[in-house]
Structures are given as C-alpha cells and as structure tokens.
C-alpha cells in the first residue's frame, strides 16, 4: 500500500508487549475476545467488509512478530494479496451457535478464549460472525500485544460506525514507548522520585503485615491452566446504580469497587472470622490506569498498550460510606504517585526486558507460578463504565450487549453498562477457582446490591410519607 508517508515495516515492542510475548502460551493465549450482540439483523457481507477495512485502517491489525538479531519486533505487513489470504483465515461465519442464547454465546466465548492465535504468521486477531434473523452476534478477538482495552474500544467504535455507514478513519502508527509517561522529565527529579517510591513502598509493606488477603483461589496447580468466562447481569439497573452512587457522594466505579470489596470481606468472614492476635482479613483489588494522560502532551499515543496497575486494600469498615472513603483516598493517592512519576524506578526496570530476552523472562513467568511468588490479589476489577458511546449518534445498527474478556493471572471482573443494564463478565482459571466459589461470590455481590437498593427504597418511601413542613404563622400586633 503506497502512501506519501510509508508506514515503517518494523516497530519495537514496548515493555507490556514484550511481557505478553514472553508469557504467550505459558499464561495461556493472551487474547481479548469480545462478544458483540446486536439488536437487529445484519448483512454478513457488510460485517466482512467492515473487518477487512478495519484491517487496512489499523496497521497493527496486519502485523506479525518477527525475530531480529537480538530481540523481537512487530512487522507491519503490506496490505496486499497476502493479507487478503490471511484475512480469509481469520474471519469466518459460525453457524452452529445460537446468538439469541446467552448460554450458548458464553460457552463459545470460553472455548474461543482458550484457543491460541499465531502471532508469527499473522494476522493477530480472529472473528466469528453468528447470523440470526433478529439477534446476530460477532466474536471479535484481538491479541493483547496489538493494543489495550482502550484500543479495543477504539476499534469497536470504528466497527459500529462502519456498520452504520460511516467510513473508518485510518489509525496512526506511533512510537510505543511508555518511558515519557512514567519517568521524570528532568534528570534532577529522579532522586526525589526514587526516595518517595522507597518510602511509600516500605509504608505499604508495614501496613500489610498481619493481614490475610481473601482469595477465591483454592487450587494448588503449579501451572497456568484453562480459563472460563461467566456472563452475569447485576440485579441493579444502570440508572439505579447512578442514583445510588450519587446518594453516597461517589462515582459508579468507586461504589462498585466498594461493593466488590465488601463481598470478599463477607466471604472471608464466613470462612474464618478475624481472631484477636490473628491475621486480619483484607480484600486486595487491583485496577488498571491508562498512562496516556501522563505523557507530556497530556494525551499520549492513540493506539497500543499503555496501561499500568495499582492495588487498593479494603479492610472491614463500619459503614459502606467509610469503605467508599477509604478506597477513594487510596485511589487518589495512587494516581497522585503516577502524576509525580513516583513509579519511575520499578516501571523503568521493565524496559530492560528486551535485554533480558524472551527465554529468561518466560522462565521467570513460569517460576512465579510454581513458587507462588506473585502478590496475592482478591481480584482485578476493570470497569468500562457506560458503553453507550460505542454506538454512533443516530445509529440504526446498535449494540444490544457487550461481553469483554481476556486471560488473567488473577480473578478478573469486567463491568460495563449498556441499554440500561449492568453487565458483569467474570474470568477465572478452572484449576484455581471452582465454579461453586464463583457462584457464591456472585450471589453475595447480588445480595449486597439488593440490600442497598432496598435501603434506598425504604429511605425514599419514608421521606415521601413524612408530612410536609408547615409555613410559620407570624403574629401581628
């Protein structure tokens, strides 16, 4: 494909992408399979054409991982007949699954998530279209080495736009380095960054002493194994969730995080109440942070992998408001540390991954599982928020449901709202977390939500039944 400014054929991988490449196969196929369910019939030819145009417009979607003399890079393939042949292998019509059935889609989703994608041969994605006269669906699975969750959403917006007659705008191919987002901009700011990181890390370690992280993991496998996808719709409509969050003076994201934390704490209390002199139960929730905002221009690159994480620790609180306040303060403190570049030293360490090499880093990944050396986590919670923006304005073809997923080393929860509903995707490794434990977790979470809605309803009814205040009668002389 000739252009005035030709796209470079070889681009380096950033630290996250080197990690995905080293972990591929050992962690499982590190894919991001999203199920898109539509609210009206779709022309299969239009779906095919949309994904073909997406492959042309997003250069990373027609890439392959290739070895160089010292490391690995991403090769952008020419948009020619070779890519057309690879596209025919990636996109297929799946006639054996009923997309009108959530259970059928869920079962296919789990099987598909565990199927590897050949990154060396390309293309780094797969798609399956499920035809149906009223509720067709699309499985759109992209390897994580191509882009993060925000990049996935960007492509979802392009797909929905094209299905509604809008052209797909070409995506720029930019430098993938995260260094500008995590390191001080002046050399003399490094000592302060390292000192603050050391101080805060020591304080966190001190605070965590004597605590037991509540986890659903019960297995003892020394290997990463098959994962399962669970679909769950929370019993609280999106509008009601927003009302509850507003009543508690917080956001839907923080409210959901507090409810998830209290769910783990409730489960931990049932399994083994804290004893005087014993370990105190705590829920350790990891969440993602988009590093693009911390680039010098405040926007960062458009497409790729630019995500880091932080963890909040929830302890038993007297009230939900106290739990919300605790989590909010921890999250604000963590984001402030990213803003000050306090994680420069540990995050810069990952930049040496190309010199460590894939073999050694893969070995470290495998050993981390065998030795159980990864930090203990209750879950990784990712909340997309309202997904209504994925549907373009005035759309005739619209999303009815969206179920995102990816492989994770921890119990993974993905939340979003769409069409007034709260969708909740759960991913877990089968050898680590039994299905019954997931059932208990979801039942406890639902009970927390129902109790909160009942309290809100009771408070509203009490307020409505209260007599209206009477005007004061002023005496006159």
C-alpha positions in Angstrom: 0.0 0.0 0.0 1.8 3.1 -1.2 1.3 6.4 0.7 3.1 9.7 0.8 4.5 8.8 4.2 5.0 5.0 4.1 4.4 3.1 7.3 7.6 1.6 8.7 7.8 -2.2 8.4 9.4 -2.9 11.7 8.4 -1.3 15.0 9.8 -2.1 18.5 7.6 -3.7 21.2 7.1 -1.8 24.5 7.5 -3.3 27.9 4.0 -4.6 28.1 4.2 -6.2 24.7 7.5 -7.9 25.5 5.8 -9.3 28.6 2.8 -10.6 26.5 5.2 -12.2 24.0 7.2 -13.8 26.8 4.1 -15.1 28.5 2.2 -16.2 25.4 1.4 -19.9 25.8 2.6 -20.2 29.4 -0.1 -17.9 30.7 -2.4 -19.1 28.0 -3.3 -17.3 24.8 -3.3 -13.7 25.8 -6.3 -12.7 23.7 -9.0 -10.1 24.2 -12.2 -11.9 22.9 -15.2 -9.5 22.9 -18.7 -10.7 22.1 -20.9 -8.1 20.4 -24.6 -8.8 20.3 -26.7 -6.6 18.0 -30.4 -5.6 18.1 -31.3 -6.2 14.5 -30.3 -8.4 11.6 -27.0 -7.7 9.8 -25.8 -8.4 6.3 -22.9 -10.8 6.6 -21.2 -9.3 3.6 -21.2 -5.9 5.4 -19.7 -7.4 8.5 -16.9 -9.0 6.4 -16.2 -5.8 4.5 -16.1 -3.8 7.8 -13.5 -6.0 9.3 -11.5 -6.0 6.1 -11.4 -2.2 6.1 -10.5 -2.2 9.8 -7.5 -4.4 8.9 -6.4 -1.9 6.4 -7.0 1.2 8.6 -5.3 -0.1 11.7 -1.8 -1.1 10.8 -1.2 -3.3 13.9 -4.1 -5.5 12.8 -2.0 -6.7 9.9 1.2 -7.4 11.8 3.3 -10.4 12.7 6.0 -10.8 15.4 9.4 -11.5 13.9 12.9 -12.2 15.4 15.8 -9.8 14.9 19.4 -10.5 15.8 18.9 -9.6 19.4 15.1 -9.3 20.2 11.7 -9.4 18.6 9.8 -6.7 16.8 6.4 -6.2 15.2 6.4 -6.3 11.4 3.6 -4.4 9.7 2.6 -6.4 6.6 1.8 -4.8 3.3 -1.9 -4.6 2.6 -1.7 -6.9 -0.4 -3.0 -10.3 -1.5 -1.1 -12.0 1.3 -3.0 -10.1 3.9 -6.2 -10.9 2.0 -5.5 -14.6 2.2 -4.7 -14.3 5.9 -8.0 -12.4 6.4 -9.9 -15.3 4.9 -8.4 -17.5 7.6 -9.2 -15.1 10.4 -12.8 -14.3 9.6 -15.4 -17.0 9.4 -19.2 -17.4 9.7 -20.2 -19.6 12.7 -23.5 -21.3 12.0 -23.5 -23.8 14.9 -24.1 -21.3 17.8 -27.5 -19.6 18.6 -26.6 -16.0 19.3 -30.1 -15.4 20.8 -29.0 -17.6 23.7 -26.6 -16.1 26.3 -25.7 -19.5 27.5 -24.7 -20.6 24.0 -22.6 -17.5 23.5 -21.0 -17.8 26.9 -20.0 -21.4 26.2 -18.5 -20.5 22.8 -16.8 -17.5 24.4 -14.9 -19.6 26.9 -13.8 -22.2 24.3 -12.6 -19.4 21.9 -10.7 -17.5 24.6 -8.5 -20.6 25.2 -7.6 -21.0 21.5 -4.2 -19.5 20.6 -3.6 -17.0 17.8 -0.5 -17.5 15.6 1.4 -14.2 16.1 4.4 -15.2 14.0 2.3 -15.9 10.9 -0.3 -13.2 11.3 -2.9 -11.9 11.5 -3.1 -11.2 15.2 -6.8 -11.5 15.6 -9.8 -13.7 14.9 -13.5 -13.0 14.2 -16.6 -15.2 14.1 -20.0 -14.0 12.9 -23.1 -15.6 14.2 -26.0 -15.0 11.8 -29.6 -14.6 13.2 -32.8 -13.1 11.9 -33.1 -10.7 14.9 -30.1 -11.0 17.2 -26.9 -11.7 15.3 -23.6 -11.6 17.2 -19.9 -11.1 16.5 -16.9 -12.6 18.3 -14.0 -10.1 17.9 -10.8 -11.4 19.4 -7.5 -9.4 19.2 -4.3 -10.4 20.8 -3.3 -8.1 23.7 0.1 -7.5 22.0 -1.8 -5.3 19.5 -3.5 -3.0 21.9 -5.0 -2.5 25.4 -8.7 -2.2 26.4 -8.9 1.4 25.2 -7.5 0.4 21.8 -10.1 -2.4 21.7 -12.9 0.2 22.3 -11.5 2.4 19.6 -11.9 -0.5 17.1 -15.4 -1.3 18.4 -16.4 2.3 17.7 -14.9 2.0 14.2 -16.8 -1.2 13.6 -20.2 0.2 14.8 -19.6 3.3 12.8 -18.9 1.4 9.6 -21.9 -0.9 10.1 -23.9 2.4 10.2 -22.4 3.7 7.0 -19.5 5.8 8.4 -16.0 5.4 6.9 -13.3 4.0 9.1 -10.7 6.7 9.8 -7.1 5.4 9.4 -5.3 4.9 12.7 -1.8 6.4 13.2 1.2 4.1 13.9 3.1 5.8 16.7 6.1 5.2 18.9 5.1 2.6 21.5 7.4 3.5 24.4 5.9 4.2 27.8 9.0 6.0 29.1 7.7 9.5 28.7 4.7 8.7 30.8 6.4 7.2 33.8 9.8 8.9 34.2 10.6 12.4 35.4 11.0 15.0 32.7 14.2 16.5 34.3 17.2 14.5 35.4 17.3 16.2 38.8 13.8 15.0 39.6 15.0 11.4 39.8 16.3 11.3 43.4 13.0 12.6 44.8 11.1 10.1 42.7 13.1 7.2 44.0 13.0 8.4 47.6 9.2 8.7 47.5 8.8 5.3 45.9 11.0 3.7 48.6 9.3 5.5 51.4 5.8 4.6 50.2 6.7 1.0 49.4 8.1 0.5 52.9 4.9 2.1 54.4 2.7 -0.2 52.4 4.6 -3.3 53.4 4.4 -2.3 57.1 0.7 -1.7 56.8 0.1 -5.1 55.2 1.8 -7.0 57.9 -0.6 -9.3 59.8 -3.2 -9.2 57.1 -4.7 -12.1 55.2 -5.8 -11.4 51.6 -9.2 -13.0 50.8 -9.0 -15.0 47.6 -11.3 -17.4 45.9 -8.4 -19.5 44.6 -8.5 -22.9 46.2 -6.4 -25.0 43.7 -2.7 -25.8 44.0 -1.7 -26.1 40.3 1.8 -25.1 39.6 0.9 -24.2 36.1 -1.5 -21.7 34.4 -4.5 -23.6 33.1 -7.7 -23.3 31.2 -9.9 -20.3 32.0 -13.7 -19.9 32.0 -15.9 -16.9 31.1 -19.0 -16.3 33.0 -21.8 -13.8 32.0 -23.6 -12.1 34.8 -26.1 -9.3 34.8 -26.2 -7.4 38.0 -29.7 -7.0 39.6 -29.4 -3.2 39.7 -30.3 -1.2 36.6 -27.7 1.3 35.4 -29.9 4.3 36.3 -30.4 2.9 39.8 -26.7 2.4 40.2 -26.0 6.0 39.2 -28.6 7.2 41.7 -27.0 5.0 44.5 -23.6 6.4 43.6 -24.9 10.0 43.7 -26.6 9.4 47.1 -23.3 8.2 48.5 -21.4 11.1 47.0 -19.2 9.0 44.8 -18.9 7.5 41.3 -20.4 4.3 40.0 -16.9 2.9 39.6 -16.0 3.5 43.3 -19.4 2.3 44.5 -19.0 -0.9 42.6 -15.4 -1.3 43.9 -16.6 -0.9 47.5 -19.4 -3.5 46.9 -17.0 -6.0 45.4 -14.6 -5.4 48.3 -17.3 -5.9 50.9 -18.4 -9.0 49.1 -14.9 -10.5 49.6 -14.8 -9.4 53.2 -18.2 -11.0 53.8 -17.0 -14.3 52.2 -13.8 -14.1 54.3 -15.7 -13.5 57.5 -17.9 -16.6 56.8 -14.9 -18.7 56.1 -12.9 -17.6 59.1 -13.7 -14.6 61.3 -10.7 -12.5 62.4 -9.5 -13.6 65.8 -7.7 -11.4 68.4 -3.9 -11.7 67.7 -4.6 -13.4 64.4 -4.4 -12.3 60.8 -6.9 -9.6 59.8 -8.8 -10.2 56.6 -8.4 -7.7 53.7 -9.6 -7.6 50.1 -6.8 -6.6 47.7 -8.3 -5.2 44.5 -6.1 -4.4 41.5 -7.3 -1.9 38.9 -5.9 -0.5 35.7 -4.7 3.0 35.0 -4.3 4.5 31.5 -0.9 6.1 31.2 -1.8 8.2 28.2 -2.8 11.1 30.4 0.7 11.2 31.9 2.5 11.8 28.6 4.0 15.3 28.3 1.3 16.3 25.8 -1.5 15.1 28.2 -2.9 12.7 25.5 -0.2 10.2 24.6 -0.2 7.8 21.7 -3.6 6.9 20.1 -3.3 3.1 19.8 -1.3 0.4 21.5 -0.5 -0.8 25.0 -0.2 2.0 27.6 -1.6 0.6 30.9 -0.2 0.1 34.3 -2.0 -1.0 37.5 -2.3 -0.2 41.2 -3.9 -2.0 44.1 -6.2 -0.8 46.9 -6.7 -2.8 50.1 -10.1 -2.9 51.7 -10.5 -3.6 55.4 -13.7 -4.1 57.3 -15.5 -0.8 57.8 -18.5 0.2 60.0 -20.4 1.6 57.0 -20.4 1.5 53.2 -19.7 5.2 53.3 -16.5 4.6 55.3 -15.4 1.9 52.8 -16.0 4.2 49.9 -14.0 7.0 51.6 -11.1 4.6 52.3 -11.0 3.3 48.7 -11.3 6.8 47.2 -8.4 8.1 49.3 -6.2 5.1 48.3 -7.0 5.5 44.6 -6.3 9.3 44.7 -3.0 8.7 46.4 -2.0 6.1 43.8 -2.9 8.3 40.9 -1.0 11.2 42.5 2.0 8.9 42.6 1.7 8.3 38.8 1.3 12.1 38.4 4.5 12.7 40.3 6.4 9.9 38.4 6.9 8.1 41.7 6.9 4.7 40.0 9.7 5.6 37.6 12.2 3.2 39.1 10.1 0.0 39.1 8.4 0.7 35.8 11.7 1.6 34.2 13.1 -1.8 35.2 10.7 -3.4 32.8 12.3 -1.5 30.0 15.2 -3.9 30.1 13.0 -6.8 29.1 14.5 -6.8 25.5 17.9 -7.3 27.0 16.7 -10.0 29.5 15.4 -11.9 26.5 12.3 -13.9 25.9 13.7 -17.3 27.2 14.8 -16.0 30.5 11.7 -13.8 31.0 9.4 -16.8 30.1 11.3 -18.8 32.7 10.7 -16.2 35.3 7.0 -16.2 34.5 6.7 -20.0 34.7 8.7 -20.0 38.0 6.5 -17.2 39.5 3.5 -19.6 39.2 5.4 -22.6 40.5 6.7 -20.7 43.5 3.5 -18.7 44.1 5.6 -15.5 44.2 3.1 -13.1 42.6 1.4 -10.7 45.0 -1.8 -12.1 46.5 -4.9 -10.5 45.0 -8.6 -10.9 45.6 -9.4 -9.8 42.0 -8.6 -7.4 39.2 -11.6 -5.1 38.6 -11.9 -3.3 35.3 -14.9 -1.0 34.8 -15.5 0.4 31.3 -18.4 2.5 32.6 -21.2 3.4 30.2 -20.6 1.8 26.8 -23.4 3.8 25.1 -20.8 5.9 23.3 -19.7 2.9 21.2 -23.0 3.3 19.3 -22.6 6.3 16.9 -25.1 9.1 17.0 -28.3 8.3 15.1 -27.2 4.7 14.7 -29.7 2.2 13.2 -27.4 -0.8 14.0 -26.8 -0.8 17.7 -25.2 -3.0 20.3 -27.7 -4.9 22.5 -25.0 -6.5 24.7 -21.2 -6.4 25.0 -19.2 -9.0 26.9 -15.4 -8.2 27.1 -12.8 -10.7 28.3 -9.2 -11.6 28.5 -6.8 -14.1 30.1 -5.7 -13.0 33.6 -3.4 -14.5 36.3 -5.9 -13.2 38.9 -9.7 -13.5 39.3 -10.9 -10.9 36.7 -14.1 -8.9 36.8 -15.1 -6.7 33.8 -18.0 -4.3 34.3 -19.9 -2.0 31.9 -23.4 -0.6 31.5 -25.3 -0.7 28.2 -29.0 -0.2 27.3 -29.8 0.4 31.0 -28.3 -2.9 32.1 -25.2 -3.6 34.2 -23.1 -6.3 32.5 -20.5 -8.2 34.6 -18.0 -10.6 32.9 -16.1 -13.0 35.2 -13.0 -14.8 34.1 -11.2 -17.4 36.3 -8.8 -20.3 35.9 -10.6 -23.6 36.4 -7.8 -25.3 38.3 -7.7 -22.5 40.8 -11.2 -21.3 41.4 -14.2 -23.8 41.4 -17.4 -22.8 39.7 -19.2 -23.1 43.1 -16.9 -20.4 44.5 -17.8 -18.1 41.7 -21.5 -18.8 42.3 -21.1 -17.9 45.9 -19.2 -14.7 45.0 -21.9 -13.5 42.6 -24.7 -14.4 44.9 -23.1 -12.4 47.7 -22.5 -9.5 45.5 -26.1 -9.5 44.2 -27.3 -9.7 47.8 -25.2 -6.6 48.7 -26.7 -4.7 45.8 -30.3 -5.8 46.6 -29.9 -4.8 50.2 -28.5 -1.4 49.2 -31.4 -0.8 46.8 -33.9 -1.9 49.5 -32.4 0.6 51.9 -32.6 3.4 49.3 -36.2 2.5 48.5 -37.1 2.5 52.2 -35.4 5.8 52.7 -37.3 7.2 49.7 -40.6 5.9 51.0 -40.0 7.3 54.5 -39.2 10.7 53.0 -42.3 10.6 50.8 -44.5 9.7 53.8 -43.2 12.4 56.0 -45.6 15.4 56.5 -44.7 18.5 54.5 -43.3 21.3 56.7 -45.9 23.9 57.6 -45.3 27.5 57.0 -44.7 29.6 60.1 -47.6 31.7 61.2 -46.4 35.2 62.1 -48.4 37.0 64.8 -49.4 40.6 64.0 -50.0 43.3 66.6 
